[in-house]
Amino acid sequence: MTEAFQYELSRRERQIMDAVYRLGEASAADVTRALPDRPAYNAVRVTLGILEKKGFLTHRQDGPRYVYRPTIAPEKAQQSAMRHMLRTFYRGSPSAAILALLDGSAAKMSPQDLDEIARAIAQARKREA
C-alpha cells in the first residue's frame, strides 16, 4: 500500500492526509480548520470516510465524533512521497533532486545541513565499497 500511497489519492485526499499527519490525529472539524481553502465540513467528513475505506486512515470514537489517525507510519509516507517526486520531477535521479536543492535560492542550507549531507554521502560510499 505504501508505494501506491501517492497514486491512489486525489489532490483533496492528499491535503487531508497531510493535515492528519501534521495533527497526529484529528476530527473532521480539526481537518477542516487545518486546510487552507476551508472546504465544507461534510465534504471533509465524507473524504475521511473514503480514506478509511481505502485503508489510509483508521478512527476511534470520542463521544459523538470520530477521531482519525493514519494507518501508514509517517516515515513510510515520506518515502513514498519522495519516490513519487523523484520519478515525477527528476527522472528517478536522487542526485538531480539534491542538486536542485543545493542550487535553489529559496533553500539556503546551513553549514550543519551541508555537514549532514556530507556525512550521508560518506556513509553511502562506504556501503558501496
N, C-alpha and C positions, 0 to 999 in steps of 0.2 A: 504494500500500500504506500510506503514512503516514496518510492520512485515516482509513482503516479500522482503524488500529492499535488504538484503544481499543475498538472494537466487536467485533472478532474474538477478543478474549481473555477467557477466564473469569477469575474472581477469582484463582484459584491461579496461572494463567498470568501475570497482571499482577504478582502478588507475585514470581514467579520472574524475570520480566523486570526488575522494579525491582532485585532483588538482583544480577542480572548487570550492569546499568548501574552500580550502586554499586561493584561489584568490578572492573569493566572487562572482565575475562574470568574464567571460573570453571568448575570441575568440578562434577559433581553433588554431591560431598561438600561443596564450598565453599558451594554454594547452600543445601543442607540446613542447614548451620550458620548461615547468614545469615537464615533465615526464623524468624519469631517463634514459631510453634507447632510447629516441628520435625516436618515430615511425614516419612513413611518415605522412606528413601534411594531405593528402587526407584520410588516414585511420582514423585519429583523427576526421576530419570533418564528415565522414560517421558515425562514432561511436557516435558523439554528436547528429546527427540526429536520430539515433536509440534510444538513451537515451531520447530524446524529445518525440518520438513516444510512448515509454514505460511510459511516464509521470513523469520522474525523473528530467527533465530539461525543461525550457522554454527559449525563446530568445526574444531579441529586435534587431531591425536593427539599426546599427550605420554606416551610409554611405553604402559602399558596403559589409560590413561584418556583421555577426551575432554575438551578444554577449550573451552568455548563463549564466543562473543562476539556482540554484537548486530550485525545487518546494517543497522539503521537508526541514523543518527547521533543522538546524544543530543539535539541541538538540534531535529531533526525530530520526535522522540518527544515532546519538551516542547511543541512547537507543537500537535501532535495532541491531547495531553492537555489543553492549555489550551482549544482549540476545543471539545473534548468537555465540559469543565467549564462553559464559558460557555453552551453550548447547554442543558446539563442543569440547571444551577442558577441561571443569570442571564438566561435567555431571549435569549441571544446578545448581551447588553449588556456591553461591556468596562467602561463607566463604573459599572454596578451592581457588578461584581466589585471594582473599585478602591475604590469607596465602602465595600463590605463589609470590605475590608482596613483601610481608614482608620478605620472605626468599631469594629473588633474590639478588645476589651480585651486579648486574648491577643497581638495583633500591635502591640506598641509599636514605632513607627517612629522611627528615629534622625533627627537633622537631615540627615545625609548621605543617608539613604533618601529623605527628602522633597525634598531638592535634586535628586536623580537623577530623581525622578518629575516635578518641575517642569521640568527640562531636556527630558525626553522630551515633555512636553506642549507646550513652546515649539517644539520641532523639528516636532512634528506640525502645529501651527498654521501654521508657515512653509511646510510642504509643501502645505497646503490653500489657502494664499493665492495 
